[in-house]
Amino acid sequence: MLEDGDAVAAAVAASEGIARLEAVRFRALAQLSRHRDGAGGVVQEVALGLSVVDGHAAGLVSTAEALTTRLPCTLGLLDRGKVGGYGAMKVAAATAWLSDDDARAVDAVLEDRLPGRNSEQVRKAANHAAMMADREGAARRAERHRAGRRLSIRHGEAGVASIEVEDGPVEKVAAAYTRIDREARALKTSGETRTLDQLRADVALDLLLGGQGGSERSEVFLYMDLNTYLGLNDDPAELAGHGHIPAALARHIATGPDTVLRRIITDPLSVQVLDLGRDRYRPTAGLGEFVRVRDRECRRPGCHRVAQACDLDHAVPWQHGGHTSHTDLIDLCRRDHRLKDEPGWTYRLDSDGTLTITTPTGQSYDSTPPPLHEPRAEEPPF
């Protein structure tokens, strides 16, 4: 029987082997497509041969074509087992709208950024790199996608159905989810038998039908460079929980009638002391807001739950000497908050904000809040 650490190592080795086999599969599909001159029937044949739905088959074929023409570095990562087939599909989708030259440039940039990342991190990294490669094209693409917003309903079995707002404006979708989540958590009292997932669904339907809620607004966090806001450059901005968005879209959101702007000082010399000492447990509202603005999302690597919907927790447990200060507080979603308290998991928060999580098998993973902007040389005083 394998020890826990050996079991993790065996699973990692198996995943690397699977990635190499997926590289073989993508090359085979690309060859098939070339032999058929990209005929539409290739997708259906792949769907039948692999027993997958047409949509997934189409994604496999388009990814195969991109990997063998425009994305050689990503294909090389597959060959070495450094990225999986699903992650490769995310890269292909994120770069599909770029020219061949821009796609190859993005592919080269991503080669060192993708190993060790999960599919959501791969998607965000690829989208950001694609936006940087063609900023004007990214803005046009965002406008086109937002113009295609729609509401759909999907009927299921046994008296259930699903309703979805597809391709809605990201700032409104994020704010709507934050409001629904907050109202659901407020209803989760000791006598409430519904789960949080059930409560979110019930609150959303009640709001749509006019049964709850009023004119209250919810917030989203948009991180934007001042020069981008002023239109002096077109660097992508970041919407917490979603990822990077084009500069033009960020300016559109930032200039809305209900937008509140707040200056964030990034000069290390200007950071104020926030340590409250150990004479109180609950953090002040100002300290909690600082930590959420700093963290943006749940701090466990790979979890992208927005900070407003997370718990504010001590990296070092309060009962074991933790401090209620910005040097010891982190945002964790409820699931990861509970995970932290399980035996064998240790968390260490360094003064620069880097969180190191060590698992019961001894594997360590770092989480650092992303910088608000690229490093800049100090400007001379006027």
Residue, then its C-alpha position, 0 to 999 in steps of 0.5 A: m500500500l502506498e504512503d500518502g506522499d507516494a500516492v500523490a506522486a503516483a497521481v502526478a506521474a499518471s497525470e503527466g503520462i496522460a498529458r503526453l498521450e493527449a499530445v499524441r491524440f491532438r496530433a492525430l486529430a490535426q492530421l485527420s483535419r488536414h487530410r480532410d481539408g478542415a471539412g465539417g464532418v471531421v467534428q462529427e467523426v471525432a465525436l462518434g469515434l471518441s464518444v463525446v458530444d459535438g461541442h467537445a469534439a469541435g473544441l478538440v479539433s480546433t485545439a489540435e489545429a492550433l497546437t500544431t500550427r500556432l501554439p508549438c510551445t503549448l504543444g511542447l508542454l503537453d509532450r513534457g507533461k507540464v500542462g494537460g489537454y484541458g489547459a491546452m484547450k483553454v490556451a487555444a480558445a483564448t488565442a483563437w481570435l488573434s493573428d497567427d503572429d500574435a498567437r505565436a508570440v503569446d504562446a512563447v510568453l506563456e511557456d514559462r507561465l503555465p506549468g503547475r497552473n490549474s485550468e482556471q489559472v491557465r485561462k486567466a493567464a492566456n486571456h491576459a497575454a492575448m489582450m496584451a498582444d492585441r489591445e484594440g482587438a480585445a476591446r472589439r472582442a469584448e464589445r462583440h461578446r457583450a452585445g450577444r448577451r441572452l437569457s436561456i432556459r434549460h429544462g431538466e428531469a423530475g420537475v427542475a429547470s435551469i435559467e442562465v444569463e449568458d455573456g452578461p456584462v461581467e460587472k453586473v453578473a459579479a455584483a448580482y452574485t455578490r448580492i445573492d450570496r450575501e442575502a443567502r448567508a443572512l438567511k442561514t440561521s440556526g433553524e434554517t435547513r436549506t443549504l447555502d446552494q439552495l438558499r442562493a437559488d431561492v434568493a435569485l428566483d425570489l429577486l427575479l419574481g419581485g419577492q425579496g430585496g429592494s434597491e440595495r446595490s452590491e459592489v465589485f472590485l475593479y483594479m485599474d492603473l491611474n494612467t489606464y483610467l485617464g486613457l494614457n495607456d491601454d493596460p488591461a484592468e482586473l475585475a476581482g474573481h473574474g480576471h483581466i478585462p480590456a482597458a476600454l471596458a474597464r473605463h466604461i465600468a469605472t465611469g458609471p453613474d454609481t461607481v465609487l473610486r478609491r485611491i490605493i497607494t502602492d508606494p511601500l513607504s506610504v503603507q500605514v500600520l494596521d496592527l490592532g494587537r491581541d486585545r480584540y479578536r474581530p477586525t475593524a471594518g477598515l482592516g477587513e476592507f484593506v485585506r479584501v482589497r489586497d487579496r482580491e480572491c480566496r488565498r488558496p492557490g487555484c481558488h477564485r472565489v471573490a474576497q467579498a464572499c470569503d471569510l476573514d481568517h487568521a493565518v496563524p490561529w488566534q488561539h495559537g498566537g495569531h494577531t488581528s493585523h494585516t500581517d496575519l489576516i487572509d481571505l479564505c472561502r468557507r470550504d478552504h477555511r474549514l480545510k485549514d483547520e483539518p489535521g496536517w494543514t499548516y499556513r504561514l503568512d510572510s510580511d510581503g503577503t506571500l501565503t505558504i500552505t503546506t499539505p499533510t503530505g508535505q507539499s508546499y504551495d505559495s500564494t501571493p496577491p498579484p501586483l496592482h501594476e508593473p514595477r516602476a522606476e521611482e519618479p524624480p520629485f518636481 
